[in-house]
Amino acid sequence: MYRNRNSNYPLYEVTEVKNLREMIELNAVRFAGNTAVSYKKDGNVVDVTFSEMKEQVDAFGTALCRLGLGDKHIAIIGENCFGWFYTYLTLLNTKGVVVPIDKELPNNETINILKAAECTAVVFTQSYEKKILEMKDSVHEITHFICLDAPKTKADNFYNAEYLIETGRQFIEEGDTCYISIEPEVEELKQLMFTSGTTGVPKGVMHCQRNLVAVINEAQKYLGITKCALAVLPYHHSYEATCGILTMYHHGMRVCINETLRTFLPNLALYKPTELMLVPLFVENIYRRIWAQAEEKGKAKILRKLIKFSNAMLKIGIDLREKLFGSVREAFGGELLVAICGGAPLKPEQYKFFYSIGITLLNGYGITECSPIVAVNRNEYHREGAVGLPIPCNRVKIKNPNEYGEGEILVNGDNVMLGYYKNPTATAEVFDDGWFCTGDIGKIDKDGFLYVTGRIKNMIVLKSGKNVYPEEIEEALSNIKYIGEVIVSASKDESDIEIALCAEIFPNADMTKEMGKEAIEAEIRKEISAFNEKQPNYKLIKKIIFRDEEFEKTTSKKIKRKYQ
């Protein structure tokens, strides 16, 4: 188990690679017989070694080259699966471009991305085949449809990936080196990721291998990566693709694939991961589940006492967490040491709770345009409320800081994207003298820890001239146990001028069932009155709106901020 230190400590040693081809070749030697990926097939767990992964990638890549797709733009769509994993590694090592696409997008948005990315082929899971057929006539540019299972569609341009891999193996045995001999061009466009942003129109972010390799090499110097991870977040997301596939693969970690949200808890027990990559929504659900079960079993009071006792012992150098909280940690398989969270800030009580029972939550900060990692807390040097220290491959500065040291977060380094695909205007708008302008507001403390406090697009400018970052207030209000979700916006006068703050609230669904609508709304009003007593005048919540349904969310589970 990890213990937080008072000061930073030396970087972890990393065997650096120059490109992704070198990573696959190197791992096939140094981790040859170790398990790279575990997944379920027909109810049984299948383990694939690093040497077998190299053979799979080389065979698939050879087959794609023989089909004339070796230098094309190819999309991947579907749920997390072994096929997604090896396809991603394969396409990153062609002369072409990989385009991961969110399977939850409606057809019209997927069609727009396929066209904007100039895709020639699409690789998909069988569960997505129906949607592929619905879109097929709208994307005439797509010449090859490759199913990761046997496609149900019988057509000349529909292919079975498993059959292609077998033919690729045969070509290699006959001496074909069309794929294996490809020389990596680390500065060339290699990946197009279309941002899902909560406030704007998606844009195609261009990554080269230099961007991805920078994060792979440098993030590991800050993080003590363990031995086994359960892949939970969708692979199309930059965070999971770069960190959950590439970084874990480079480290020689066993990655176990989680199929759906329903299989998450059973898979924790099955695979017993030592590490997870999550978003705060997962953490929130797990946290609430633990306390709900403790209350149900009448053990909540003793759990609180044990946490208090354990924390007191930790302060004098005695770590009893493994002994005291073994039964609680069994809910995660019993071996979990660390969970790395990105996408939003962690709630303080959750950060403290998990550390108290022996599971370290490490908040990080990233953005797709930075491939995506910018900063992360370290296993044994982390700070509540901070998103961590900038990783070594990039520099971070605050533009035009205010009296509190807050300003726009700017990033410069090898992880920063090439730009937006065929959109020079949008690219120019986000660069300032070589620094990428994230659009996020933050500050850096005296020890170098980065804090994110809001988004420029969400900033509220009141009539008084005061700037308010709604995320800061939402984070505080979300600690009220009666509140499920909250968005803070501005109330406007007849001249459309922002004059005061309004909180739109979806109450905690479980507590609403237990207490009733009127009772829980009354409690929320009391809690917000108490909150207001501690705030300066410009941060007072002067209007409350209750809603009966959750807020609409993006596919990455962030609330769509269209309610302001």
N, C-alpha and C positions, 0 to 999 in steps of 0.2 A: 504494500500500500504506500501511496505517496504522502509526504508531509510537506507542507508549505514552508519555504525558507524565508528569511528576512532579507536576503540579498540574492542577486543573480549568481549563477554557477556556470561552469564551462559548457560549451556547446557539445552536443552528442556527435560522435564520429560518424561520418557518412562516406560510403564508397560512391563518389560522384560519377555521373555518366554525361556524355556530351550530346547524346541523342537517344531516341526511343528504340532504335534498332540495336544499339549497344546494350541497352537495358535488357532486352529480351535475350540476346546472345549471352550476356554475362550471367543472368539468372539461371539460364538453362545449364550452366556449368556449376556455379557456386551453390545453388539450391536444387540441383537436378532432381533428386528423388523426393524432395519435400512437397507437401500439398500446397498448390497455389490457389485452387478454387474448389469449394465443395458446394454441391447442389443436389436437389432431390429429383429423381426420375422414377416414375412408377412406384413411388412410396419408399424407395431406397436411396441412401446417400451415396453419391458418386464423388470420388476424389480425383482431381486432375493435378498431376505434378507439373513442376516448372518445365521440365524437359518435354513433357507431353503438350504443354501449352505452346511451346515454340513450334513443335511439329504441326499442331492445329493451325496456328497463325500462318506459317509458311505455306501449308497446303491450300488454305482458303485464299490467301493472297495470290498464289500462283494461278488458281482457277479464275480469279477475277481478272488478272492480267490477260489470261488466254481468251477471256470473253471481250477483251478490248476496254475494260473498265479500270485499268491500272492508273490512269491519270484523270479520272472523272470525279465529279462531285457526287457523293453517295450519302443518302440519308439513312438513319436508323430510327425506327419507331417501334415501341412495344414496351412491355413490362420488363422489370429486371429478370434476367435469366442468364444462363451460361452462354448462350448464343450471342446475347448483347455484349457480354464481356469480351469474347474472342473476336467478335466483329469489330469492336472499337479498337482493340490493339492492332488488328490487321489493317484497317483503313488508315490509321495514323502512320503506317509504314509503307503506304503506296506513294505514288507521285501525285495522287489526287487529294481530295479534301473530304473530311468526314463532317456530316451535318446531323448532330443529335437533335431529335424533335420530341417535344412533350406529347405523349400519347393522349393526354386529357384535352388537348385543344380541339375545338370544333373543326369540322372538315374545311370550312372556308379559310380559317387561319392556317391550317396545315397546307392547303393548296397554295396560299400566298407565299408561305415560307419555301416550299418546294420550288416554286417559280423564281422567287427572289434569289435563292441560293444556286439556281441553275443546275439542279440535280438531274443526273442522267439515269440513276438507279436508286432503288429504295430497298433496304433490308428490313424485314418486319417479322413479328411473331405471329403465329397462326391465329391467336385471339384477335389480332388486328386486321385479319384478311378481309373481313366484311367491309370495313371502312375503306380499305385500299380499293376494293372494287367500286365502292360508291364514288371515289374520287378519280378513278382511273381515266375516265373520259375527259376530265378537266385538266389533266397534266400530260399532254401529248409528248412533252419533252422526255418523259420517263420511258426508257426503252427496255429496262430489265427490272423485274419484280422478284426479289429473292426472299423466300420464306425460310425462317430458321427451323421450321418443322416441315413436314411434307405438306405442300400447298394443296388445298381442296380444288382450286381452280386448275383446269386442264387447258393450258394455252402455251404457245411456243415461247412467249416471253416471261413465263412464270417458272422459277427455278427452286429446287430444294437445296438449301445450304449444305446439308449433310452429304448429299450426292456430289456437290461441287468439291467438297473437301476430299472425298475419296478420289475424284478424278485428278485433283491437284496433287495428291500423294503419288499417283501414278506418273504424272508429268515430272515430278522431282526425281523419282526413281530412274526415269529415262534421261536424266541429266539437265532438265529445264531449270534455269536460274533466273528467269525473267523477273521474279519478285525478290528472291533472296539477294540478288546482286544490285538492287536499287540503292543508290548512294543518298543518304539523308541530306536534305537541304534545310538546315535549321532556321533559315530566315524566310523561307517561303510559306505562304498561306497553307495551313494544314487542317484547321478546324474552324467551322462557322457555328457559332452559338447565338441563337436568337433570344435576346433578353426578354423576360416575362414582366419586367418592372410593374410596380403597382400604380404608377402615375403617368405612364407614357406609352407610346406606340413601340412595339418591339423592333429592335435593330439588330443586324447581323454583325456580331463581334468577331473580328478576325484574330485567330491565334496562330502563331508559328511554333515549331518545336522548341525554339529558344525560350519562349514564354513558359511552356509547360515544364520543360526540364529545370528551369530556374526554381519553380515552386517545388518540384519533386526533390531536388537536391537540398534546397535551403530550409524548407519547412521541417524536414527531419532533424536538422541541427537543433531546433528548438524543442521538438517533441520526442519523448522517449517512447517510440512506437513499440507496442507489445507483440504478442504472437498470433492472435486470432481475432478477427473482426466479423461482425454480422452486418452485411450490407442492407440497409433499411431504406435510405433515401433513393429517389429515382435516379437512374444512371444518366438521364439526359441533362441533369442539373450539373453545372460546372463544378460545384463543390464536391459532389460524389464522384464525378468522372475523373477530375484531377487528383483528388485526395483518396477517395474510396477505391478507385481502380489503380491509377498509375503510381501514386506514392506508396500505397500498401504493397503493390506488386513489386516495386523496386526494392522495398525493404525485406522482401522474402516472407511476407505475412500470409497466413491462411485466410482467405476471404470466403465467408459462407454467405450464400445468397438467400435472402428472405423473399418469399414469394408475394405475400400480401400483408396488409395490416392485421388480418385475422391470425396469420401464422407467426406473428412477431413473438408473442409470449411462449408458444410451444417451441419455437426455434431457439430462444434463449436457453431453454432447458436442454435442448438437443445438442447444440453446438458449444455451449458454455463459453461465449466470447469473453476476451479480456478487454475489448475495446469496442466502442460504438461511435458512429458519427450521426448526430441528430440535429433537429431543429428544436427550439424551445417548446413548441407545441407538444412534441413527444414527451419531453421532460415534465411538462405541466401535467399531462395525463397520467404518467407513471407516479408522480408525486401524490396526486390526488387519490390514485388507486391504493397506494400504500397506506395512507392515513385513513381512507374509508374502511379498508380491511381491518386496520388496527382498532378503529372505533367499533366496528361490528363485532369483533372478538373480545372487546373490553380490555384491550392492551395498549390503548393510546397513552394513558397516563404513565404506565411503566416505561413505555418507549421514550417519552419525554424525559423521564428521570434518568434513564440509561444514557441518553444523548448528553445531558448536562454533566453526568459523572464522567463519561468518556472524554468530553472536551476538557474537563478540569485535569484529567490525567495526562492528556496530550500536552497541556501547558507545562507540565513538569517532566516531559520527555517519556512518558509511558503510553504506549499505543495498544489499547485493548479492543480496537474496533473489530478486528477479525473474530475475536471470541464473543464479543457482546452482540454483534449484529449479523451473525451468520445466517440466521433464519430469514431476516429481511433481505439479505443479499442473494438468497436462494431464488428469489423472484426473478433475478437476472441471470440465473444459471450458476451462481456461486463463485464465479471467477472474475467478474467484471471489475476492472481497476479504474478505467477512465472513459469518459464520454466527451467528445469534442463537439461543441455546439456552435452553429453559425446561423445567420439569418435575422437574428434579433437579440436584444439583451436578455440575460438570464435574470430571473427574479432573485433578489438577495436571500430570501428564506429557503429557496430551493438549492441555491449554490451552497449555503451553509449546511443544510440538511444532508445532502449527499456526501459532502466532505466528512460530516460527522459519522456516517455509517461506513466510511471507507471507500467511497466511489468519488473520484475527483472529476468535477465538471469544469471543463476548460472552454471558456467563451473565446471565439475568434471573430475576426472581421475580414470580409472579402467582398469582392464585387466581380461579376463576370469579366469586366474589362481588364481585371488584373489577374486573371487566370486561375483561381479567383483570390488566392490568399494574400492579404496585406499584413495582417498582424494576428498573433495568437498568444494566449497565456501558456506558460510552460508547466510541465507536470509538477515541478516542485518550486515554482516561482510564479504565483498568480495573484491577482488582486480583484477583490469584489467590485463589480461595476465596470471594470475595464475590459476591453476586448483584446488586450495583450500588448506585446512588444512587436514592433515592425520586424518582419523576417529579414535576414541578411541581404537578400537579393534586391530589396527596394529601400528607398528613402521616403519618409513621410514628413510633411510640414503642414502647418496651419496658415491659411491665407487670411490676411487682415483680421487677426484675433481681436475680440472685443475686450472689455474690462475683466471678463472672467476667463480669458484665454481661449475663448471659443471662436472658431471660424471654419471655413470650408477645408475639408481634408484633401490634400493634394498628394499624388504618388508619382514617383519616378523610379524606374528600374527595369530589369530584364523581364519581369512578369507583366508589364503593361502591354496591352494589345497593340496590334499593327494599326488598327482603326476600324471604322464601320464599313462593311462591304459595299462598295460602289456608292458611298455616301460621303464625299469629301466635305460637304458643308457641315453635316452632323459631327464629323471627326474634328474639324477645325474648332467647332464650338466647345469641345470638351478638353482641349489642350491649351495650356498657358505656358509659353516659353519652355516646352518640352515636358511639362508636368501635367499628368492627367487629373482633371478636376472631377472628383467623385460625386459631387452634389450632396454629400453628407456633411453635417456639421459635427465638429468634435473638438477635443483639446488633448494636450499631452502633458502629463504631470512631470514632476522633477526627476523621477526615476525612469522616464521614457515610456510609461504605459499610455496607451491610446484609449480615449473614451469617445464613444459616439453618442451624441445627444439629440440628433434630429436630421431632417432632410430640408434642404433649401426650398424645394418645391412645396413643402408642407408648412413652412414658417408662416406664422400669423403676425401681421403688423397692425397693432391696435391704433386707434385714433390718437392715443396718448404718445405714439411714437415708439412704444415698447415692442420688442421682438419676442415672440413666444414660440418655443419649439414644442408642438403638441405631444411628441413622443415622450418627452420628459415627464409631462403630467400624466399621460396615459400609463406610463410605467408605475408611477406612484399610486394611481387609482386602481390599477390591476392587482395591487396587493390587498385590496379590500376583499375579503373572502366571499362576499355576496355578489361580486361582479364577475361575470363570465368574460365579456368582451367590452371594450370601450374605445370610442373615437372622440377626440377633442377637436372641435372646430370653432369658428368664429360666428357669433351673432352679429348681424349687420343692421344698420339703420336704413331709413328710407333712401339714403343717398348711396347705398351699397358700401358703406364704410364699416370696417370691422371695429366693433366697439366693446365686445366682451366675449368671454369664453363659454362654450356650450359643450356639455358632455352627453353623447348619445350612448346609451348603455343597454347591453343585452345581459340580464341578470344570470347568475349561475343557475343552470337548468336543474341540477339535482336539488339545490336548496329551494328553488321555486316550487318544485313538487312537494317538498317537505313542509315549507312554511306558508305557501300561498302567495299569489301575486301582490296583493296589497301589503302584506307584512314585509316581504323582502324589499319592496320599493321604499317602504318607510325606513327600514334599516339602512338602505343605501343613502337616502337623503340625510340621515343622521351622521353617517360616516363622512359624507362629503362636506357637511357643515363643520365637522371636526377638522377635516383637511384644510378647509378654507381659513380656519382660525390661525393656521401656521404659515399662511402664504402672504406675499406682498399683494397689494391691491390688484395689480395687473394680471396676477395668476389666479384670481378667484373664479370658481365655477359659478356662474350666475344663472345658468339655465340647464335643466336636465331633461333629456328625452329618453323614455323607455321604449324598447322595441321587443317584439315577441319572437323574432327570428334572428339567428346568427347573421353577422355581416357576410356579404359575398366575399369570397376569397379567390386569390390566384391559385394556380395548380401547385405552387410551392407553399400554400397554406398561409399566405400573408393577406391581411384584410385589404381589399381594394379601397383606396382612399378617394372615392368619388363622392363621398358624403359631405365634403366640406363646402 
